[in-house]
Each structure stands twice: as structure tokens, then as C-alpha cells.
Amino acid sequence: MGIETKVYNNQTTIPAHLRKKESIDNNTIVEWIEKENNTYEVKFRKKRTFKEMLGKYSLDEPTNSVELKKELYK
């Protein structure tokens, strides 16, 4: 089933039945994934808080958070 919406001022509306079906609210991120032949896949996911991400990722090498923060501001 195809859904069409119009863009106004670089914004568009997600139809109500789709918002309900996908539980879309103000904490939802819309991901646009570019595929072959200039087509796109649209996915919805909830925003992740810092607490939710804490401990989910690791590196193979030791790091220094102070030095990493300094690198951000160079």
C-alpha cells in the first residue's frame, strides 16, 4: 500500500493511521535510508537516552575520555 503526503516548508505529515500503527510520537526518530536507484527506506525508532546507551558500546583499545572530549573542541 502506498502513502503519499505533500511537503510544506520542508515538512510533511505522517498520516494518523500510520502514526497509530507504528506508535509514533514526539520521541520517535524517522530514519531515511538511501537504497539503490535513488529509492529510500523509511524506518521509525524511539529516541535513545544517554542512560540507555551507557554500556552498550565498547572499544578494543583503551581510551581517555578527557582527551576524547578535548578532540571534539579542536
Secondary structure, 3 states (H helix, E strand, C coil): CCCCCCCECCECCCCHHHHHHCCCCCCEEEEEEECHHHCEEEEEEECCCHHHHCCCCCCCCCCCHHHHHHHHCC
